[in-house]
Amino acid sequence: MPDKTTYPSQLLQARIDRGELKFDSGQAQMATALDQLVDVIAARGRRSWIGGLLARRRNADDGDMGLYIYGGVGRGKTMLMDMFYSALPEGRAHPRKWRLHFHDFMVLAQDLIHSARQKDADDPIEDAANALADKGQVVCFDEMEVRDIADAMILARLFTKMLDRGVIVVATSNRHADDLYKNGLHRDRFLPFIELLKQRCRMVEIADGDDWRGAVLAQLPAWYEIDASAGDSKTMAALDVAFDELRAGVPVASETIKVAGRDIVIAKAAGDVAMVMFEDLCDVPLAARDYLAIAGRFAGLVMVGIPRFDERNEHTARRFMWLIDALYDRGRFIIASAHGPIDDLYHGHQFAFEFSRTMSRLGEMTRRGKLS
């Protein structure tokens, strides 16, 4: 059993004691549920993973197979997942663990399936599931959400194979499993996956409470105009502060998002927030699908240095529109510095009509309306 100071509930309390968080009963209850799963995983490690695997196959509905954590935006699900992952015991005597965003998991799964097909595998999905299971016996996903019919069709088979290999799944989502892929095309074919998920993961709702991210965003300006005469050092400092507050202590690291074989490198990511330079996302050869992937991965962006647009940089204006559409449609937030107010950004000709929608959406997003 791990030292008690490594339990999620202890890590949560430590942050409360340091004044970084306020006590939240819903978060405290969820941390306790995660404590219990830490104990289960640690105990299985002590009696050997093989023995635990046999026990799980005999008791597939024993209630401790995993957790599916759902609840509203800004309730701290990602933070609690970080604490759980940190608390899991490590070493040769314990199950291997790995963690990733659900979108990244699906991209990896699709790549593995494609690779297996190229090798003429008898069952590419089974090959992919085995490769994923080999990465670790405890897998943690953030933001399980299914929007694509191709993903929906492979999930049931993929998860069945992984769970049969003894993988414990811990996932977060904004919605109950019953509402995944709601109103999606051929959803009836997806229902067996939902039932499987409910059988092998305990559904746990994080109780309603304060939206900590909404509270942070409410205190932060969303649009910083760069003073051309003074340079952007002042706005850059303000954006650094905003990013630090929004990441809530989560370590900063580079991250790579894979889309159709392409790598999108995000230099500064922390949990589900990223800080990006405008040119790194909009002055590179990305397409609308890439921006959908970015919006699927992050809850919001802190963006540095949005320019004024004219005939010289129409190509970046087009990509910026795709990015804002993707963020808006997913209900994401943006905090940005720019070389002018929103209604004075575009001076080009090619996208004058289309950019009016972008200005409207940016106005909503930066007023902290429904998207905050």
C-alpha positions as CSV (number, residue, x, y, z in Angstrom):
1,M,0.0,0.0,0.0
2,P,1.4,3.4,-0.9
3,D,2.2,5.9,1.8
4,K,-0.9,7.7,2.8
5,T,0.5,11.1,1.9
6,T,0.4,9.9,-1.8
7,Y,-3.3,9.3,-1.8
8,P,-5.4,11.7,-4.0
9,S,-7.3,12.9,-0.9
10,Q,-4.0,13.8,0.8
11,L,-2.7,15.6,-2.3
12,L,-6.0,17.5,-2.5
13,Q,-5.9,18.4,1.1
14,A,-2.3,19.6,0.8
15,R,-3.3,22.1,-1.9
16,I,-6.2,23.3,0.2
17,D,-3.8,23.8,3.2
18,R,-1.4,25.8,0.9
19,G,-4.3,28.1,0.0
20,E,-4.2,27.0,-3.7
21,L,-7.8,25.5,-3.5
22,K,-10.9,25.9,-1.5
23,F,-12.6,22.9,0.1
24,D,-15.2,21.4,-2.3
25,S,-17.3,18.5,-1.0
26,G,-17.7,17.0,-4.5
27,Q,-14.0,17.0,-5.1
28,A,-13.4,15.5,-1.7
29,Q,-15.8,12.7,-2.3
30,M,-14.3,11.9,-5.7
31,A,-10.8,11.9,-4.2
32,T,-12.0,9.3,-1.7
33,A,-13.3,7.1,-4.5
34,L,-9.9,7.4,-6.2
35,D,-8.1,6.5,-2.9
36,Q,-10.0,3.3,-2.9
37,L,-9.0,2.4,-6.4
38,V,-5.3,3.2,-5.6
39,D,-5.6,0.6,-2.8
40,V,-7.2,-2.0,-5.2
41,I,-4.4,-1.5,-7.7
42,A,-1.7,-1.6,-5.1
43,A,-3.1,-4.8,-3.6
44,R,-3.2,-6.4,-7.0
45,G,0.4,-5.5,-7.5
46,R,1.4,-7.2,-4.2
47,R,-0.4,-10.4,-5.1
48,S,1.0,-10.3,-8.7
49,W,-0.7,-8.9,-11.7
50,I,-1.3,-12.4,-13.2
51,G,-3.3,-13.4,-10.1
52,G,-5.2,-10.1,-10.3
53,L,-6.0,-10.7,-14.0
54,L,-7.5,-14.1,-13.3
55,A,-9.5,-12.7,-10.4
56,R,-10.8,-9.9,-12.7
57,R,-11.9,-12.3,-15.3
58,R,-13.8,-14.3,-12.7
59,N,-15.4,-11.2,-11.3
60,A,-15.9,-8.8,-14.3
61,D,-18.7,-7.0,-12.5
62,D,-17.0,-6.7,-9.0
63,G,-17.3,-2.9,-9.1
64,D,-13.6,-2.1,-8.8
65,M,-12.6,-2.5,-12.4
66,G,-12.2,1.2,-13.0
67,L,-13.9,4.5,-12.7
68,Y,-15.8,6.7,-15.1
69,I,-15.9,10.2,-13.6
70,Y,-18.4,12.6,-15.0
71,G,-19.6,16.1,-14.1
72,G,-19.8,19.7,-15.2
73,V,-17.1,21.8,-16.8
74,G,-14.6,23.3,-14.4
75,R,-15.3,20.9,-11.5
76,G,-11.6,19.7,-11.3
77,K,-11.9,16.3,-13.0
78,T,-8.5,16.7,-14.8
79,M,-6.9,17.9,-11.6
80,L,-8.2,14.8,-9.7
81,M,-7.0,12.5,-12.4
82,D,-3.5,14.0,-12.1
83,M,-3.6,13.3,-8.4
84,F,-4.7,9.8,-8.9
85,Y,-2.1,9.1,-11.5
86,S,0.6,10.6,-9.2
87,A,-0.6,8.4,-6.4
88,L,-0.4,5.1,-8.3
89,P,2.5,2.9,-7.1
90,E,5.3,2.4,-9.5
91,G,8.0,-0.2,-9.9
92,R,8.3,-3.8,-11.3
93,A,5.9,-5.1,-8.6
94,H,3.1,-2.9,-9.7
95,P,1.0,-2.6,-12.9
96,R,2.3,-0.1,-15.5
97,K,0.3,3.0,-15.9
98,W,-0.2,5.5,-18.7
99,R,-2.2,8.5,-19.3
100,L,-3.4,10.6,-22.3
101,H,-6.3,12.6,-23.6
102,F,-9.1,10.5,-25.1
103,H,-8.7,12.2,-28.5
104,D,-5.0,11.2,-28.5
105,F,-5.9,7.7,-27.5
106,M,-8.3,7.4,-30.5
107,V,-5.7,8.8,-32.9
108,L,-3.2,6.3,-31.6
109,A,-5.7,3.4,-31.9
110,Q,-6.5,4.4,-35.5
111,D,-2.8,4.5,-36.4
112,L,-2.3,1.1,-34.8
113,I,-5.2,-0.4,-36.7
114,H,-4.0,1.1,-40.0
115,S,-0.5,-0.3,-39.4
116,A,-2.0,-3.8,-38.6
117,R,-4.0,-3.6,-41.8
118,Q,-0.9,-2.8,-43.8
119,K,0.7,-5.9,-42.4
120,D,-2.4,-8.0,-43.4
121,A,-3.2,-8.9,-39.8
122,D,-6.1,-11.3,-39.4
123,D,-7.8,-9.0,-37.0
124,P,-6.4,-5.4,-37.0
125,I,-8.5,-4.2,-34.1
126,E,-7.4,-7.1,-31.9
127,D,-3.8,-6.4,-32.8
128,A,-4.3,-2.7,-31.9
129,A,-6.0,-3.6,-28.6
130,N,-3.1,-5.9,-27.7
131,A,-0.5,-3.1,-28.5
132,L,-2.5,-0.7,-26.4
133,A,-2.8,-3.1,-23.5
134,D,1.0,-3.7,-23.6
135,K,1.5,0.0,-22.9
136,G,0.1,-0.4,-19.4
137,Q,-2.5,-2.2,-17.3
138,V,-3.9,1.1,-15.9
139,V,-4.9,3.7,-18.5
140,C,-6.3,7.1,-17.6
141,F,-8.2,9.2,-20.2
142,D,-9.3,12.8,-20.0
143,E,-12.5,13.9,-21.7
144,M,-14.0,10.8,-23.1
145,E,-16.3,12.1,-25.8
146,V,-17.3,10.3,-29.0
147,R,-18.3,12.4,-32.0
148,D,-17.0,10.4,-35.0
149,I,-18.9,7.4,-36.3
150,A,-15.6,5.7,-37.2
151,D,-14.5,5.9,-33.6
152,A,-17.9,4.8,-32.3
153,M,-17.8,1.7,-34.5
154,I,-14.4,0.4,-33.2
155,L,-14.7,1.3,-29.6
156,A,-16.7,-1.7,-28.4
157,R,-14.4,-4.2,-29.9
158,L,-11.3,-2.3,-28.9
159,F,-12.3,-2.0,-25.3
160,T,-13.5,-5.5,-25.0
161,K,-10.1,-6.8,-26.1
162,M,-8.3,-4.4,-23.8
163,L,-10.4,-5.2,-20.8
164,D,-10.1,-8.9,-21.4
165,R,-6.3,-8.3,-21.1
166,G,-6.9,-6.9,-17.6
167,V,-6.6,-3.2,-18.3
168,I,-8.2,-1.0,-15.7
169,V,-9.7,2.2,-17.2
170,V,-10.2,5.5,-15.4
171,A,-11.9,8.1,-17.5
172,T,-13.3,11.6,-17.1
173,S,-16.1,13.1,-19.1
174,N,-18.6,15.9,-19.0
175,R,-21.5,13.5,-19.5
176,H,-22.8,10.2,-18.2
177,A,-21.9,7.2,-20.3
178,D,-25.5,6.9,-21.3
179,D,-25.2,10.2,-23.1
180,L,-22.0,9.4,-25.1
181,Y,-22.5,9.8,-28.9
182,K,-26.0,11.0,-28.2
183,N,-28.1,11.4,-31.4
184,G,-25.1,10.1,-33.4
185,L,-25.5,8.2,-36.7
186,H,-26.2,4.5,-36.2
187,R,-26.0,5.0,-32.4
188,D,-27.7,1.6,-31.9
189,R,-24.5,0.0,-32.9
190,F,-22.7,2.0,-30.2
191,L,-24.9,1.0,-27.3
192,P,-23.1,-2.3,-26.6
193,F,-20.0,-0.3,-25.9
194,I,-21.9,1.9,-23.4
195,E,-23.1,-1.2,-21.6
196,L,-19.6,-2.7,-21.5
197,L,-18.3,0.6,-20.1
198,K,-20.9,0.6,-17.4
199,Q,-20.2,-3.1,-16.5
200,R,-16.5,-2.6,-16.2
201,C,-16.3,0.9,-14.8
202,R,-18.1,2.4,-11.8
203,M,-20.0,5.5,-12.8
204,V,-19.2,8.2,-10.4
205,E,-20.6,11.8,-10.7
206,I,-18.6,14.6,-9.2
207,A,-21.3,16.6,-7.4
208,D,-22.2,20.1,-8.5
209,G,-20.2,22.9,-7.0
210,D,-18.2,25.9,-7.9
211,D,-16.8,26.0,-11.4
212,W,-13.2,26.8,-10.5
213,R,-12.1,27.5,-14.0
214,G,-15.1,29.8,-14.6
215,A,-14.2,31.7,-11.5
216,V,-10.6,32.1,-12.7
217,L,-11.6,33.1,-16.2
218,A,-14.1,35.7,-14.7
219,Q,-11.2,37.5,-13.1
220,L,-9.0,37.5,-16.2
221,P,-9.2,39.9,-19.2
222,A,-9.6,37.9,-22.3
223,W,-8.3,40.3,-25.0
224,Y,-5.0,42.2,-24.6
225,E,-4.2,44.8,-27.2
226,I,-0.5,45.1,-27.9
227,D,0.9,48.6,-27.6
228,A,3.0,49.0,-30.8
229,S,5.2,51.7,-29.3
230,A,5.9,49.8,-26.1
231,G,6.2,46.3,-27.6
232,D,4.5,43.3,-26.3
233,S,6.4,42.7,-23.0
234,K,3.5,43.9,-20.9
235,T,0.9,41.8,-22.6
236,M,3.3,38.8,-22.6
237,A,3.7,39.1,-18.8
238,A,-0.1,39.2,-18.4
239,L,-0.6,36.1,-20.5
240,D,2.0,34.3,-18.6
241,V,0.1,35.1,-15.4
242,A,-3.2,34.0,-17.0
243,F,-1.6,30.7,-18.1
244,D,-0.1,30.0,-14.7
245,E,-3.5,30.6,-13.0
246,L,-5.4,28.4,-15.5
247,R,-3.0,25.5,-15.3
248,A,-3.5,25.4,-11.5
249,G,-0.1,23.9,-10.7
250,V,-0.1,21.2,-13.4
251,P,3.5,20.9,-14.9
252,V,4.2,22.5,-18.2
253,A,5.5,20.2,-21.0
254,S,5.7,20.0,-24.8
255,E,3.0,17.9,-26.4
256,T,2.5,16.4,-29.9
257,I,-1.0,16.0,-31.4
258,K,-1.1,13.5,-34.2
259,V,-3.6,14.0,-37.0
260,A,-3.6,11.8,-40.1
261,G,0.1,11.1,-39.8
262,R,1.0,14.7,-39.1
263,D,2.5,16.0,-35.9
264,I,1.2,19.3,-34.4
265,V,3.7,20.3,-31.7
266,I,2.3,22.4,-28.8
267,A,5.4,23.8,-27.0
268,K,3.6,24.7,-23.7
269,A,0.8,22.5,-22.5
270,A,-0.4,21.8,-18.9
271,G,-3.4,19.5,-18.4
272,D,-6.1,20.7,-20.7
273,V,-4.7,24.3,-21.3
274,A,-2.1,25.4,-23.8
275,M,-0.1,28.5,-24.4
276,V,0.7,29.1,-28.1
277,M,2.2,31.6,-30.4
278,F,-0.1,32.7,-33.2
279,E,2.4,31.9,-35.9
280,D,2.9,28.4,-34.5
281,L,-0.7,27.4,-35.2
282,C,-1.8,29.7,-38.0
283,D,1.2,30.4,-40.1
284,V,1.9,26.7,-40.7
285,P,0.3,24.3,-43.2
286,L,-2.6,23.1,-41.0
287,A,-6.2,22.3,-42.2
288,A,-9.6,22.6,-40.5
289,R,-9.3,19.0,-39.3
290,D,-6.2,19.9,-37.4
291,Y,-7.9,22.7,-35.6
292,L,-10.8,20.4,-34.6
293,A,-8.2,18.1,-33.1
294,I,-6.6,20.9,-31.1
295,A,-10.1,22.0,-29.9
296,G,-10.8,18.4,-29.0
297,R,-7.6,18.2,-26.9
298,F,-7.7,21.4,-25.0
299,A,-10.3,23.2,-22.9
300,G,-8.9,26.5,-24.0
301,L,-5.9,28.4,-25.4
302,V,-3.8,31.3,-24.3
303,M,-2.6,32.8,-27.7
304,V,0.2,35.3,-28.2
305,G,0.4,37.8,-31.0
306,I,-2.6,37.8,-33.2
307,P,-1.8,40.2,-36.1
308,R,-4.0,42.5,-38.1
309,F,-4.9,40.7,-41.3
310,D,-4.7,42.1,-44.9
311,E,-3.9,40.8,-48.3
312,R,-0.3,39.9,-47.3
313,N,-1.4,37.3,-44.7
314,E,-4.9,36.2,-45.9
315,H,-3.7,32.6,-45.5
316,T,-3.2,33.0,-41.8
317,A,-6.6,34.7,-41.5
318,R,-8.2,31.6,-43.0
319,R,-6.5,29.3,-40.6
320,F,-7.4,31.6,-37.7
321,M,-11.1,31.4,-38.7
322,W,-10.9,27.6,-38.7
323,L,-9.3,27.7,-35.2
324,I,-11.9,30.0,-33.8
325,D,-14.8,28.0,-35.3
326,A,-13.4,24.8,-33.8
327,L,-12.9,26.4,-30.3
328,Y,-16.4,28.0,-30.4
329,D,-18.2,24.9,-31.6
330,R,-16.6,22.9,-28.7
331,G,-17.4,25.5,-26.1
332,R,-13.7,26.3,-25.5
333,F,-12.2,29.5,-24.2
334,I,-9.5,31.8,-25.6
335,I,-7.3,34.4,-23.9
336,A,-5.2,36.4,-26.4
337,S,-3.0,39.3,-27.2
338,A,-3.5,41.0,-30.5
339,H,-2.4,44.0,-32.5
340,G,-5.8,45.7,-32.3
341,P,-9.3,45.3,-31.1
342,I,-11.5,42.4,-32.4
343,D,-13.5,44.7,-34.8
344,D,-10.3,46.1,-36.3
345,L,-8.4,42.9,-37.0
346,Y,-9.3,42.2,-40.6
347,H,-8.4,44.5,-43.5
348,G,-8.3,42.0,-46.3
349,H,-10.7,41.3,-49.1
350,Q,-10.9,37.5,-49.7
351,F,-12.6,36.6,-46.4
352,A,-14.3,39.9,-45.5
353,F,-17.8,38.2,-45.2
354,E,-16.6,35.1,-43.4
355,F,-14.4,37.0,-40.9
356,S,-17.5,38.9,-39.7
357,R,-18.6,35.6,-38.1
358,T,-15.2,35.1,-36.6
359,M,-15.4,38.6,-35.0
360,S,-18.9,37.8,-33.6
361,R,-17.7,34.5,-32.1
362,L,-14.6,36.1,-30.6
363,G,-16.8,38.8,-29.1
364,E,-18.9,36.1,-27.4
365,M,-15.9,34.2,-26.2
366,T,-14.1,37.2,-24.8
367,R,-17.2,38.5,-23.0
368,R,-17.3,35.4,-20.9
369,G,-20.7,34.5,-22.0
370,K,-22.0,31.0,-22.5
371,L,-18.6,29.7,-23.4
372,S,-16.8,30.4,-20.1
